[in-house]
Amino acid sequence: MQPAPIKELITIDDLAKVDIRVGTIEAVDDVEGSSKLVALTVDFGDHIRTILAGMKQEREDPTEIIGKQALFVVNLAPRKMAGVMSEGMLFDLGYEDKVDPALAIPERPVPNGTRAG
């Protein structure tokens, strides 16, 4: 597989605007009426959020990620999808390149809410 071209350059200030944090996935629930979305309940240490992820067709059993820590973008504006409010975005790898998706995870457990960067 040939890697995708690198996107346009950004500044360090652009990158500093993105708030990426570690959270533990506490639950994975079906989003009724959606063929793609599941609702993740994610613990960020000081609060819990619902974050929707389009992984229903990507994994045989989306609940296999319960208990795992992963990276999430937490400063996106909340967005309603399929009638459910999503309060961030799961950082996963592979989807854009048509590779079996994998979670972006810390190499060892860290406190929930730990920032990337």
SELO-986636 format. One record per atom (N, C-alpha, C, O, CB): residue number from 1; residue in three letters; atom name; x, y, z. Coordinates in nm, 2 decimals, decimal comma, padded with zeros to 4 digits. Glycine has a CB too. Layout:
REC    k    r   a       X       Y       Z
REC  NUM  ALA  CA       X       Y       Z
...
This chain:
REC    k    r   a       X       Y       Z
REC    1  MET   N   00,08  -00,12   00,00
REC    1  MET  CA   00,00   00,00   00,00
REC    1  MET   C   00,09   00,12   00,00
REC    1  MET   O   00,18   00,13   00,08
REC    1  MET  CB  -00,10   00,00   00,12
REC    2  GLN   N   00,06   00,22  -00,09
REC    2  GLN  CA   00,13   00,34  -00,10
REC    2  GLN   C   00,07   00,44   00,01
REC    2  GLN   O  -00,05   00,46   00,00
REC    2  GLN  CB   00,12   00,40  -00,24
REC    3  PRO   N   00,15   00,50   00,09
REC    3  PRO  CA   00,09   00,60   00,19
REC    3  PRO   C   00,03   00,72   00,12
REC    3  PRO   O   00,07   00,76   00,01
REC    3  PRO  CB   00,20   00,65   00,28
REC    4  ALA   N  -00,07   00,77   00,18
REC    4  ALA  CA  -00,14   00,89   00,12
REC    4  ALA   C  -00,04   01,01   00,12
REC    4  ALA   O   00,05   01,01   00,21
REC    4  ALA  CB  -00,27   00,93   00,20
REC    5  PRO   N  -00,06   01,11   00,03
REC    5  PRO  CA   00,02   01,23   00,04
REC    5  PRO   C   00,01   01,30   00,17
REC    5  PRO   O  -00,10   01,30   00,23
REC    5  PRO  CB  -00,01   01,32  -00,08
REC    6  ILE   N   00,11   01,37   00,21
REC    6  ILE  CA   00,11   01,45   00,33
REC    6  ILE   C   00,02   01,57   00,31
REC    6  ILE   O   00,03   01,64   00,20
REC    6  ILE  CB   00,25   01,49   00,38
REC    7  LYS   N  -00,07   01,61   00,40
REC    7  LYS  CA  -00,16   01,72   00,39
REC    7  LYS   C  -00,07   01,85   00,40
REC    7  LYS   O   00,05   01,85   00,42
REC    7  LYS  CB  -00,26   01,72   00,50
REC    8  GLU   N  -00,14   01,96   00,37
REC    8  GLU  CA  -00,07   02,09   00,37
REC    8  GLU   C  -00,01   02,12   00,50
REC    8  GLU   O  -00,06   02,08   00,61
REC    8  GLU  CB  -00,17   02,21   00,33
REC    9  LEU   N   00,09   02,20   00,50
REC    9  LEU  CA   00,16   02,24   00,63
REC    9  LEU   C   00,07   02,32   00,72
REC    9  LEU   O  -00,01   02,40   00,67
REC    9  LEU  CB   00,29   02,31   00,60
REC   10  ILE   N   00,09   02,30   00,85
REC   10  ILE  CA   00,02   02,38   00,95
REC   10  ILE   C   00,13   02,44   01,04
REC   10  ILE   O   00,24   02,39   01,04
REC   10  ILE  CB  -00,09   02,30   01,03
REC   11  THR   N   00,09   02,53   01,12
REC   11  THR  CA   00,18   02,59   01,22
REC   11  THR   C   00,17   02,52   01,35
REC   11  THR   O   00,07   02,45   01,38
REC   11  THR  CB   00,16   02,74   01,23
REC   12  ILE   N   00,27   02,54   01,44
REC   12  ILE  CA   00,26   02,48   01,57
REC   12  ILE   C   00,14   02,54   01,65
REC   12  ILE   O   00,08   02,48   01,73
REC   12  ILE  CB   00,39   02,51   01,65
REC   13  ASP   N   00,10   02,67   01,61
REC   13  ASP  CA  -00,01   02,73   01,67
REC   13  ASP   C  -00,14   02,66   01,63
REC   13  ASP   O  -00,24   02,65   01,71
REC   13  ASP  CB  -00,02   02,88   01,64
REC   14  ASP   N  -00,15   02,62   01,51
REC   14  ASP  CA  -00,27   02,54   01,46
REC   14  ASP   C  -00,28   02,41   01,54
REC   14  ASP   O  -00,39   02,37   01,58
REC   14  ASP  CB  -00,26   02,51   01,31
REC   15  LEU   N  -00,17   02,34   01,55
REC   15  LEU  CA  -00,17   02,21   01,62
REC   15  LEU   C  -00,20   02,23   01,77
REC   15  LEU   O  -00,27   02,15   01,83
REC   15  LEU  CB  -00,03   02,15   01,61
REC   16  ALA   N  -00,16   02,34   01,83
REC   16  ALA  CA  -00,19   02,37   01,97
REC   16  ALA   C  -00,34   02,39   02,00
REC   16  ALA   O  -00,38   02,38   02,11
REC   16  ALA  CB  -00,11   02,49   02,02
REC   17  LYS   N  -00,41   02,42   01,90
REC   17  LYS  CA  -00,56   02,44   01,91
REC   17  LYS   C  -00,63   02,31   01,94
REC   17  LYS   O  -00,74   02,31   01,99
REC   17  LYS  CB  -00,61   02,51   01,79
REC   18  VAL   N  -00,57   02,19   01,89
REC   18  VAL  CA  -00,64   02,06   01,90
REC   18  VAL   C  -00,61   02,00   02,04
REC   18  VAL   O  -00,50   01,98   02,08
REC   18  VAL  CB  -00,59   01,97   01,79
REC   19  ASP   N  -00,72   01,98   02,12
REC   19  ASP  CA  -00,70   01,92   02,25
REC   19  ASP   C  -00,73   01,77   02,24
REC   19  ASP   O  -00,85   01,73   02,23
REC   19  ASP  CB  -00,80   01,99   02,35
REC   20  ILE   N  -00,62   01,69   02,25
REC   20  ILE  CA  -00,63   01,55   02,24
REC   20  ILE   C  -00,60   01,49   02,38
REC   20  ILE   O  -00,50   01,52   02,44
REC   20  ILE  CB  -00,53   01,49   02,14
REC   21  ARG   N  -00,70   01,41   02,43
REC   21  ARG  CA  -00,68   01,35   02,57
REC   21  ARG   C  -00,71   01,20   02,57
REC   21  ARG   O  -00,78   01,15   02,48
REC   21  ARG  CB  -00,78   01,43   02,66
REC   22  VAL   N  -00,65   01,14   02,67
REC   22  VAL  CA  -00,68   01,00   02,69
REC   22  VAL   C  -00,80   00,98   02,77
REC   22  VAL   O  -00,83   01,05   02,87
REC   22  VAL  CB  -00,55   00,94   02,77
REC   23  GLY   N  -00,88   00,89   02,73
REC   23  GLY  CA  -01,00   00,85   02,81
REC   23  GLY   C  -01,02   00,70   02,80
REC   23  GLY   O  -00,97   00,63   02,71
REC   23  GLY  CB  -01,13   00,92   02,75
REC   24  THR   N  -01,09   00,65   02,90
REC   24  THR  CA  -01,12   00,51   02,91
REC   24  THR   C  -01,26   00,48   02,86
REC   24  THR   O  -01,36   00,55   02,91
REC   24  THR  CB  -01,10   00,45   03,05
REC   25  ILE   N  -01,28   00,39   02,77
REC   25  ILE  CA  -01,41   00,36   02,71
REC   25  ILE   C  -01,48   00,27   02,81
REC   25  ILE   O  -01,44   00,15   02,83
REC   25  ILE  CB  -01,39   00,29   02,57
REC   26  GLU   N  -01,59   00,32   02,87
REC   26  GLU  CA  -01,66   00,25   02,97
REC   26  GLU   C  -01,78   00,17   02,92
REC   26  GLU   O  -01,82   00,07   02,98
REC   26  GLU  CB  -01,71   00,35   03,08
REC   27  ALA   N  -01,83   00,21   02,81
REC   27  ALA  CA  -01,95   00,14   02,75
REC   27  ALA   C  -01,95   00,17   02,60
REC   27  ALA   O  -01,91   00,28   02,55
REC   27  ALA  CB  -02,08   00,18   02,81
REC   28  VAL   N  -02,01   00,08   02,52
REC   28  VAL  CA  -02,03   00,09   02,38
REC   28  VAL   C  -02,18   00,05   02,35
REC   28  VAL   O  -02,21  -00,06   02,38
REC   28  VAL  CB  -01,93   00,01   02,29
REC   29  ASP   N  -02,26   00,15   02,31
REC   29  ASP  CA  -02,40   00,12   02,29
REC   29  ASP   C  -02,44   00,15   02,15
REC   29  ASP   O  -02,39   00,24   02,08
REC   29  ASP  CB  -02,48   00,21   02,39
REC   30  ASP   N  -02,54   00,07   02,10
REC   30  ASP  CA  -02,59   00,09   01,97
REC   30  ASP   C  -02,66   00,23   01,96
REC   30  ASP   O  -02,73   00,27   02,05
REC   30  ASP  CB  -02,69  -00,02   01,94
REC   31  VAL   N  -02,65   00,29   01,84
REC   31  VAL  CA  -02,73   00,41   01,81
REC   31  VAL   C  -02,84   00,37   01,72
REC   31  VAL   O  -02,82   00,34   01,60
REC   31  VAL  CB  -02,64   00,53   01,75
REC   32  GLU   N  -02,96   00,36   01,77
REC   32  GLU  CA  -03,08   00,32   01,69
REC   32  GLU   C  -03,09   00,40   01,57
REC   32  GLU   O  -03,08   00,52   01,57
REC   32  GLU  CB  -03,20   00,32   01,78
REC   33  GLY   N  -03,13   00,33   01,46
REC   33  GLY  CA  -03,15   00,40   01,33
REC   33  GLY   C  -03,03   00,44   01,26
REC   33  GLY   O  -03,04   00,49   01,15
REC   33  GLY  CB  -03,23   00,53   01,36
REC   34  SER   N  -02,91   00,40   01,31
REC   34  SER  CA  -02,79   00,43   01,23
REC   34  SER   C  -02,72   00,29   01,20
REC   34  SER   O  -02,71   00,20   01,28
REC   34  SER  CB  -02,69   00,52   01,32
REC   35  SER   N  -02,68   00,28   01,07
REC   35  SER  CA  -02,61   00,16   01,03
REC   35  SER   C  -02,46   00,17   01,06
REC   35  SER   O  -02,39   00,07   01,05
REC   35  SER  CB  -02,63   00,14   00,88
REC   36  LYS   N  -02,41   00,28   01,11
REC   36  LYS  CA  -02,26   00,30   01,13
REC   36  LYS   C  -02,23   00,33   01,27
REC   36  LYS   O  -02,12   00,29   01,32
REC   36  LYS  CB  -02,21   00,41   01,04
REC   37  LEU   N  -02,31   00,41   01,34
REC   37  LEU  CA  -02,27   00,47   01,47
REC   37  LEU   C  -02,29   00,39   01,59
REC   37  LEU   O  -02,39   00,32   01,60
REC   37  LEU  CB  -02,34   00,60   01,48
REC   38  VAL   N  -02,20   00,40   01,68
REC   38  VAL  CA  -02,21   00,35   01,82
REC   38  VAL   C  -02,18   00,47   01,91
REC   38  VAL   O  -02,11   00,56   01,87
REC   38  VAL  CB  -02,12   00,22   01,85
REC   39  ALA   N  -02,24   00,46   02,03
REC   39  ALA  CA  -02,22   00,57   02,13
REC   39  ALA   C  -02,12   00,51   02,24
REC   39  ALA   O  -02,15   00,41   02,30
REC   39  ALA  CB  -02,35   00,61   02,20
REC   40  LEU   N  -02,01   00,58   02,25
REC   40  LEU  CA  -01,91   00,54   02,35
REC   40  LEU   C  -01,93   00,63   02,47
REC   40  LEU   O  -01,94   00,75   02,46
REC   40  LEU  CB  -01,76   00,56   02,29
REC   41  THR   N  -01,93   00,57   02,59
REC   41  THR  CA  -01,93   00,64   02,71
REC   41  THR   C  -01,78   00,64   02,76
REC   41  THR   O  -01,72   00,54   02,78
REC   41  THR  CB  -02,02   00,57   02,82
REC   42  VAL   N  -01,72   00,76   02,77
REC   42  VAL  CA  -01,58   00,78   02,79
REC   42  VAL   C  -01,55   00,85   02,92
REC   42  VAL   O  -01,61   00,96   02,94
REC   42  VAL  CB  -01,51   00,84   02,67
REC   43  ASP   N  -01,47   00,80   03,00
REC   43  ASP  CA  -01,43   00,86   03,13
REC   43  ASP   C  -01,30   00,94   03,11
REC   43  ASP   O  -01,19   00,88   03,07
REC   43  ASP  CB  -01,41   00,75   03,24
REC   44  PHE   N  -01,30   01,07   03,13
REC   44  PHE  CA  -01,19   01,15   03,12
REC   44  PHE   C  -01,13   01,20   03,25
REC   44  PHE   O  -01,06   01,29   03,26
REC   44  PHE  CB  -01,22   01,28   03,04
REC   45  GLY   N  -01,16   01,12   03,36
REC   45  GLY  CA  -01,11   01,15   03,49
REC   45  GLY   C  -01,20   01,24   03,57
REC   45  GLY   O  -01,24   01,21   03,68
REC   45  GLY  CB  -00,97   01,21   03,48
REC   46  ASP   N  -01,22   01,36   03,52
REC   46  ASP  CA  -01,30   01,46   03,59
REC   46  ASP   C  -01,44   01,47   03,53
REC   46  ASP   O  -01,53   01,54   03,59
REC   46  ASP  CB  -01,24   01,60   03,58
REC   47  HIS   N  -01,47   01,40   03,42
REC   47  HIS  CA  -01,60   01,40   03,37
REC   47  HIS   C  -01,62   01,28   03,27
REC   47  HIS   O  -01,52   01,22   03,23
REC   47  HIS  CB  -01,64   01,54   03,29
REC   48  ILE   N  -01,74   01,25   03,24
REC   48  ILE  CA  -01,78   01,15   03,14
REC   48  ILE   C  -01,84   01,21   03,02
REC   48  ILE   O  -01,92   01,31   03,03
REC   48  ILE  CB  -01,88   01,04   03,21
REC   49  ARG   N  -01,81   01,16   02,90
REC   49  ARG  CA  -01,87   01,22   02,78
REC   49  ARG   C  -01,93   01,10   02,69
REC   49  ARG   O  -01,88   00,99   02,70
REC   49  ARG  CB  -01,77   01,30   02,70
REC   50  THR   N  -02,02   01,14   02,61
REC   50  THR  CA  -02,07   01,05   02,50
REC   50  THR   C  -02,01   01,09   02,38
REC   50  THR   O  -02,02   01,21   02,34
REC   50  THR  CB  -02,23   01,05   02,49
REC   51  ILE   N  -01,94   01,00   02,31
REC   51  ILE  CA  -01,87   01,03   02,18
REC   51  ILE   C  -01,91   00,92   02,08
REC   51  ILE   O  -01,90   00,80   02,11
REC   51  ILE  CB  -01,71   01,03   02,20
REC   52  LEU   N  -01,97   00,97   01,97
REC   52  LEU  CA  -02,01   00,88   01,87
REC   52  LEU   C  -01,90   00,84   01,78
REC   52  LEU   O  -01,81   00,92   01,75
REC   52  LEU  CB  -02,13   00,94   01,79
REC   53  ALA   N  -01,90   00,71   01,74
REC   53  ALA  CA  -01,80   00,66   01,65
REC   53  ALA   C  -01,86   00,57   01,54
REC   53  ALA   O  -01,95   00,49   01,57
REC   53  ALA  CB  -01,68   00,59   01,72
REC   54  GLY   N  -01,82   00,59   01,42
REC   54  GLY  CA  -01,87   00,51   01,31
REC   54  GLY   C  -01,81   00,38   01,29
REC   54  GLY   O  -01,74   00,35   01,19
REC   54  GLY  CB  -01,87   00,59   01,18
REC   55  MET   N  -01,82   00,29   01,39
REC   55  MET  CA  -01,75   00,16   01,39
REC   55  MET   C  -01,84   00,04   01,38
REC   55  MET   O  -01,79  -00,07   01,39
REC   55  MET  CB  -01,66   00,15   01,50
REC   56  LYS   N  -01,96   00,06   01,37
REC   56  LYS  CA  -02,06  -00,05   01,37
REC   56  LYS   C  -02,02  -00,16   01,26
REC   56  LYS   O  -02,03  -00,28   01,29
REC   56  LYS  CB  -02,20   00,00   01,35
REC   57  GLN   N  -01,98  -00,11   01,15
REC   57  GLN  CA  -01,95  -00,20   01,04
REC   57  GLN   C  -01,80  -00,24   01,03
REC   57  GLN   O  -01,76  -00,32   00,95
REC   57  GLN  CB  -02,00  -00,15   00,90
REC   58  GLU   N  -01,72  -00,17   01,11
REC   58  GLU  CA  -01,58  -00,19   01,10
REC   58  GLU   C  -01,53  -00,30   01,19
REC   58  GLU   O  -01,42  -00,36   01,17
REC   58  GLU  CB  -01,51  -00,06   01,14
REC   59  ARG   N  -01,61  -00,34   01,29
REC   59  ARG  CA  -01,57  -00,44   01,39
REC   59  ARG   C  -01,68  -00,54   01,41
REC   59  ARG   O  -01,80  -00,50   01,41
REC   59  ARG  CB  -01,53  -00,38   01,53
REC   60  GLU   N  -01,65  -00,67   01,42
REC   60  GLU  CA  -01,75  -00,77   01,44
REC   60  GLU   C  -01,82  -00,74   01,57
REC   60  GLU   O  -01,94  -00,76   01,58
REC   60  GLU  CB  -01,69  -00,91   01,44
REC   61  ASP   N  -01,74  -00,70   01,68
REC   61  ASP  CA  -01,80  -00,68   01,81
REC   61  ASP   C  -01,74  -00,55   01,86
REC   61  ASP   O  -01,64  -00,55   01,93
REC   61  ASP  CB  -01,77  -00,80   01,90
REC   62  PRO   N  -01,81  -00,43   01,84
REC   62  PRO  CA  -01,76  -00,31   01,89
REC   62  PRO   C  -01,74  -00,30   02,04
REC   62  PRO   O  -01,66  -00,22   02,09
REC   62  PRO  CB  -01,85  -00,20   01,85
REC   63  THR   N  -01,80  -00,39   02,12
REC   63  THR  CA  -01,79  -00,39   02,26
REC   63  THR   C  -01,65  -00,44   02,30
REC   63  THR   O  -01,61  -00,43   02,42
REC   63  THR  CB  -01,90  -00,47   02,33
REC   64  GLU   N  -01,57  -00,49   02,21
REC   64  GLU  CA  -01,44  -00,54   02,24
REC   64  GLU   C  -01,34  -00,43   02,29
REC   64  GLU   O  -01,24  -00,46   02,35
REC   64  GLU  CB  -01,38  -00,61   02,12
REC   65  ILE   N  -01,38  -00,31   02,27
REC   65  ILE  CA  -01,29  -00,20   02,31
REC   65  ILE   C  -01,33  -00,14   02,45
REC   65  ILE   O  -01,26  -00,05   02,50
REC   65  ILE  CB  -01,30  -00,08   02,21
REC   66  ILE   N  -01,43  -00,20   02,51
REC   66  ILE  CA  -01,47  -00,15   02,65
REC   66  ILE   C  -01,35  -00,18   02,74
REC   66  ILE   O  -01,29  -00,29   02,74
REC   66  ILE  CB  -01,60  -00,23   02,70
REC   67  GLY   N  -01,32  -00,08   02,82
REC   67  GLY  CA  -01,21  -00,09   02,92
REC   67  GLY   C  -01,08  -00,04   02,86
REC   67  GLY   O  -00,98  -00,03   02,94
REC   67  GLY  CB  -01,19  -00,23   02,96
REC   68  LYS   N  -01,07  -00,02   02,73
REC   68  LYS  CA  -00,94   00,03   02,67
REC   68  LYS   C  -00,93   00,18   02,68
REC   68  LYS   O  -01,03   00,25   02,67
REC   68  LYS  CB  -00,93  -00,01   02,53
REC   69  GLN   N  -00,81   00,23   02,70
REC   69  GLN  CA  -00,78   00,37   02,69
REC   69  GLN   C  -00,76   00,40   02,54
REC   69  GLN   O  -00,70   00,32   02,47
REC   69  GLN  CB  -00,66   00,41   02,78
REC   70  ALA   N  -00,80   00,52   02,50
REC   70  ALA  CA  -00,78   00,57   02,36
REC   70  ALA   C  -00,76   00,72   02,36
REC   70  ALA   O  -00,78   00,78   02,46
REC   70  ALA  CB  -00,89   00,52   02,27
REC   71  LEU   N  -00,72   00,77   02,25
REC   71  LEU  CA  -00,71   00,91   02,23
REC   71  LEU   C  -00,84   00,97   02,17
REC   71  LEU   O  -00,90   00,91   02,08
REC   71  LEU  CB  -00,59   00,95   02,14
REC   72  PHE   N  -00,88   01,09   02,22
REC   72  PHE  CA  -01,00   01,16   02,17
REC   72  PHE   C  -00,97   01,30   02,15
REC   72  PHE   O  -00,90   01,36   02,23
REC   72  PHE  CB  -01,11   01,13   02,27
REC   73  VAL   N  -01,03   01,36   02,05
REC   73  VAL  CA  -01,03   01,51   02,04
REC   73  VAL   C  -01,15   01,56   02,12
REC   73  VAL   O  -01,26   01,52   02,09
REC   73  VAL  CB  -01,04   01,56   01,88
REC   74  VAL   N  -01,12   01,64   02,22
REC   74  VAL  CA  -01,23   01,68   02,31
REC   74  VAL   C  -01,27   01,83   02,29
REC   74  VAL   O  -01,37   01,87   02,36
REC   74  VAL  CB  -01,18   01,66   02,45
REC   75  ASN   N  -01,21   01,90   02,20
REC   75  ASN  CA  -01,26   02,04   02,19
REC   75  ASN   C  -01,33   02,07   02,06
REC   75  ASN   O  -01,32   02,18   02,01
REC   75  ASN  CB  -01,14   02,13   02,20
REC   76  LEU   N  -01,39   01,97   02,00
REC   76  LEU  CA  -01,48   01,99   01,88
REC   76  LEU   C  -01,61   02,04   01,94
REC   76  LEU   O  -01,65   02,00   02,05
REC   76  LEU  CB  -01,49   01,86   01,80
REC   77  ALA   N  -01,68   02,12   01,86
REC   77  ALA  CA  -01,81   02,16   01,90
REC   77  ALA   C  -01,90   02,04   01,91
REC   77  ALA   O  -01,90   01,95   01,82
REC   77  ALA  CB  -01,87   02,27   01,80
REC   78  PRO   N  -01,99   02,02   02,01
REC   78  PRO  CA  -02,08   01,91   02,01
REC   78  PRO   C  -02,17   01,91   01,89
REC   78  PRO   O  -02,20   02,01   01,83
REC   78  PRO  CB  -02,18   01,92   02,14
REC   79  ARG   N  -02,20   01,78   01,84
REC   79  ARG  CA  -02,27   01,77   01,72
REC   79  ARG   C  -02,37   01,65   01,73
REC   79  ARG   O  -02,34   01,55   01,78
REC   79  ARG  CB  -02,17   01,73   01,60
REC   80  LYS   N  -02,49   01,68   01,69
REC   80  LYS  CA  -02,60   01,58   01,70
REC   80  LYS   C  -02,60   01,50   01,57
REC   80  LYS   O  -02,60   01,55   01,46
REC   80  LYS  CB  -02,74   01,65   01,72
REC   81  MET   N  -02,59   01,36   01,59
REC   81  MET  CA  -02,59   01,27   01,48
REC   81  MET   C  -02,69   01,16   01,52
REC   81  MET   O  -02,69   01,11   01,63
REC   81  MET  CB  -02,45   01,21   01,45
REC   82  ALA   N  -02,78   01,13   01,42
REC   82  ALA  CA  -02,88   01,02   01,45
REC   82  ALA   C  -02,95   01,04   01,58
REC   82  ALA   O  -02,99   00,95   01,65
REC   82  ALA  CB  -02,81   00,88   01,45
REC   83  GLY   N  -02,98   01,17   01,61
REC   83  GLY  CA  -03,06   01,20   01,73
REC   83  GLY   C  -02,98   01,20   01,86
REC   83  GLY   O  -03,04   01,22   01,96
REC   83  GLY  CB  -03,17   01,11   01,74
REC   84  VAL   N  -02,85   01,17   01,85
REC   84  VAL  CA  -02,77   01,17   01,97
REC   84  VAL   C  -02,65   01,27   01,96
REC   84  VAL   O  -02,60   01,29   01,86
REC   84  VAL  CB  -02,70   01,02   01,99
REC   85  MET   N  -02,63   01,34   02,08
REC   85  MET  CA  -02,52   01,44   02,08
REC   85  MET   C  -02,39   01,38   02,10
REC   85  MET   O  -02,37   01,30   02,20
REC   85  MET  CB  -02,55   01,55   02,19
REC   86  SER   N  -02,29   01,41   02,02
REC   86  SER  CA  -02,15   01,36   02,03
REC   86  SER   C  -02,07   01,48   02,08
REC   86  SER   O  -02,08   01,59   02,03
REC   86  SER  CB  -02,10   01,31   01,90
REC   87  GLU   N  -01,99   01,45   02,19
REC   87  GLU  CA  -01,91   01,55   02,25
REC   87  GLU   C  -01,76   01,54   02,23
REC   87  GLU   O  -01,68   01,56   02,32
REC   87  GLU  CB  -01,94   01,55   02,40
REC   88  GLY   N  -01,72   01,50   02,11
REC   88  GLY  CA  -01,58   01,48   02,08
REC   88  GLY   C  -01,56   01,38   01,96
REC   88  GLY   O  -01,66   01,35   01,89
REC   88  GLY  CB  -01,50   01,43   02,20
REC   89  MET   N  -01,44   01,34   01,94
REC   89  MET  CA  -01,41   01,25   01,83
REC   89  MET   C  -01,30   01,14   01,87
REC   89  MET   O  -01,20   01,18   01,93
REC   89  MET  CB  -01,37   01,32   01,70
REC   90  LEU   N  -01,33   01,02   01,85
REC   90  LEU  CA  -01,23   00,91   01,87
REC   90  LEU   C  -01,12   00,93   01,77
REC   90  LEU   O  -01,15   00,95   01,65
REC   90  LEU  CB  -01,30   00,77   01,86
REC   91  PHE   N  -01,00   00,92   01,81
REC   91  PHE  CA  -00,88   00,92   01,72
REC   91  PHE   C  -00,86   00,77   01,69
REC   91  PHE   O  -00,80   00,70   01,77
REC   91  PHE  CB  -00,76   00,99   01,79
REC   92  ASP   N  -00,89   00,73   01,57
REC   92  ASP  CA  -00,86   00,59   01,53
REC   92  ASP   C  -00,77   00,59   01,40
REC   92  ASP   O  -00,77   00,70   01,34
REC   92  ASP  CB  -00,98   00,50   01,51
REC   93  LEU   N  -00,71   00,48   01,38
REC   93  LEU  CA  -00,62   00,48   01,27
REC   93  LEU   C  -00,67   00,38   01,16
REC   93  LEU   O  -00,73   00,28   01,19
REC   93  LEU  CB  -00,48   00,43   01,32
REC   94  GLY   N  -00,64   00,42   01,03
REC   94  GLY  CA  -00,67   00,32   00,92
REC   94  GLY   C  -00,79   00,35   00,84
REC   94  GLY   O  -00,79   00,32   00,72
REC   94  GLY  CB  -00,68   00,19   00,98
REC   95  TYR   N  -00,89   00,41   00,89
REC   95  TYR  CA  -01,02   00,42   00,82
REC   95  TYR   C  -01,00   00,49   00,68
REC   95  TYR   O  -01,04   00,45   00,58
REC   95  TYR  CB  -01,12   00,50   00,90
REC   96  GLU   N  -00,93   00,61   00,68
REC   96  GLU  CA  -00,91   00,69   00,56
REC   96  GLU   C  -00,83   00,61   00,46
REC   96  GLU   O  -00,84   00,64   00,34
REC   96  GLU  CB  -00,84   00,82   00,60
REC   97  ASP   N  -00,75   00,52   00,50
REC   97  ASP  CA  -00,66   00,44   00,41
REC   97  ASP   C  -00,71   00,30   00,38
REC   97  ASP   O  -00,65   00,22   00,32
REC   97  ASP  CB  -00,52   00,43   00,47
REC   98  LYS   N  -00,84   00,28   00,42
REC   98  LYS  CA  -00,90   00,15   00,40
REC   98  LYS   C  -00,82   00,03   00,46
REC   98  LYS   O  -00,82  -00,08   00,40
REC   98  LYS  CB  -00,92   00,13   00,25
REC   99  VAL   N  -00,77   00,06   00,57
REC   99  VAL  CA  -00,69  -00,04   00,65
REC   99  VAL   C  -00,79  -00,08   00,77
REC   99  VAL   O  -00,86   00,01   00,82
REC   99  VAL  CB  -00,55   00,01   00,70
REC  100  ASP   N  -00,79  -00,20   00,81
REC  100  ASP  CA  -00,87  -00,24   00,93
REC  100  ASP   C  -00,84  -00,14   01,04
REC  100  ASP   O  -00,73  -00,13   01,09
REC  100  ASP  CB  -00,84  -00,38   00,98
REC  101  PRO   N  -00,94  -00,06   01,09
REC  101  PRO  CA  -00,92   00,04   01,19
REC  101  PRO   C  -00,86  -00,01   01,32
REC  101  PRO   O  -00,89  -00,12   01,36
REC  101  PRO  CB  -01,05   00,11   01,22
REC  102  ALA   N  -00,78   00,07   01,38
REC  102  ALA  CA  -00,72   00,04   01,51
REC  102  ALA   C  -00,73   00,16   01,60
REC  102  ALA   O  -00,72   00,27   01,55
REC  102  ALA  CB  -00,57  -00,01   01,50
REC  103  LEU   N  -00,75   00,14   01,73
REC  103  LEU  CA  -00,75   00,26   01,82
REC  103  LEU   C  -00,61   00,32   01,83
REC  103  LEU   O  -00,51   00,24   01,83
REC  103  LEU  CB  -00,80   00,22   01,96
REC  104  ALA   N  -00,60   00,45   01,85
REC  104  ALA  CA  -00,48   00,52   01,88
REC  104  ALA   C  -00,47   00,51   02,04
REC  104  ALA   O  -00,55   00,58   02,10
REC  104  ALA  CB  -00,47   00,66   01,83
REC  105  ILE   N  -00,38   00,44   02,09
REC  105  ILE  CA  -00,38   00,41   02,24
REC  105  ILE   C  -00,24   00,45   02,30
REC  105  ILE   O  -00,14   00,44   02,23
REC  105  ILE  CB  -00,41   00,27   02,27
REC  106  PRO   N  -00,24   00,48   02,43
REC  106  PRO  CA  -00,11   00,50   02,49
REC  106  PRO   C  -00,04   00,37   02,51
REC  106  PRO   O  -00,10   00,26   02,52
REC  106  PRO  CB  -00,13   00,57   02,63
REC  107  GLU   N   00,09   00,37   02,51
REC  107  GLU  CA   00,17   00,25   02,52
REC  107  GLU   C   00,16   00,18   02,66
REC  107  GLU   O   00,19   00,06   02,67
REC  107  GLU  CB   00,32   00,27   02,50
REC  108  ARG   N   00,12   00,26   02,76
REC  108  ARG  CA   00,10   00,21   02,90
REC  108  ARG   C  -00,02   00,29   02,96
REC  108  ARG   O  -00,05   00,40   02,91
REC  108  ARG  CB   00,23   00,21   02,98
REC  109  PRO   N  -00,08   00,24   03,06
REC  109  PRO  CA  -00,19   00,31   03,12
REC  109  PRO   C  -00,14   00,45   03,18
REC  109  PRO   O  -00,03   00,46   03,24
REC  109  PRO  CB  -00,25   00,23   03,24
REC  110  VAL   N  -00,22   00,55   03,15
REC  110  VAL  CA  -00,19   00,68   03,21
REC  110  VAL   C  -00,32   00,73   03,27
REC  110  VAL   O  -00,43   00,68   03,24
REC  110  VAL  CB  -00,14   00,78   03,09
REC  111  PRO   N  -00,32   00,84   03,35
REC  111  PRO  CA  -00,44   00,89   03,41
REC  111  PRO   C  -00,54   00,94   03,30
REC  111  PRO   O  -00,50   01,00   03,20
REC  111  PRO  CB  -00,41   01,00   03,51
REC  112  ASN   N  -00,67   00,91   03,31
REC  112  ASN  CA  -00,77   00,96   03,22
REC  112  ASN   C  -00,76   01,11   03,22
REC  112  ASN   O  -00,74   01,18   03,33
REC  112  ASN  CB  -00,91   00,91   03,26
REC  113  GLY   N  -00,77   01,17   03,11
REC  113  GLY  CA  -00,76   01,32   03,09
REC  113  GLY   C  -00,62   01,37   03,06
REC  113  GLY   O  -00,61   01,49   03,03
REC  113  GLY  CB  -00,81   01,38   03,22
REC  114  THR   N  -00,53   01,28   03,06
REC  114  THR  CA  -00,39   01,32   03,02
REC  114  THR   C  -00,39   01,37   02,87
REC  114  THR   O  -00,45   01,31   02,78
REC  114  THR  CB  -00,29   01,19   03,03
REC  115  ARG   N  -00,32   01,48   02,85
REC  115  ARG  CA  -00,32   01,55   02,72
REC  115  ARG   C  -00,21   01,50   02,64
REC  115  ARG   O  -00,10   01,46   02,68
REC  115  ARG  CB  -00,31   01,70   02,74
REC  116  ALA   N  -00,24   01,49   02,50
REC  116  ALA  CA  -00,13   01,46   02,41
REC  116  ALA   C  -00,05   01,59   02,38
REC  116  ALA   O  -00,11   01,70   02,39
REC  116  ALA  CB  -00,19   01,40   02,27
REC  117  GLY   N   00,07   01,57   02,35
REC  117  GLY  CA   00,16   01,69   02,31
REC  117  GLY   C   00,26   01,72   02,41
REC  117  GLY   O   00,34   01,81   02,39
REC  117  GLY  CB   00,07   01,81   02,30
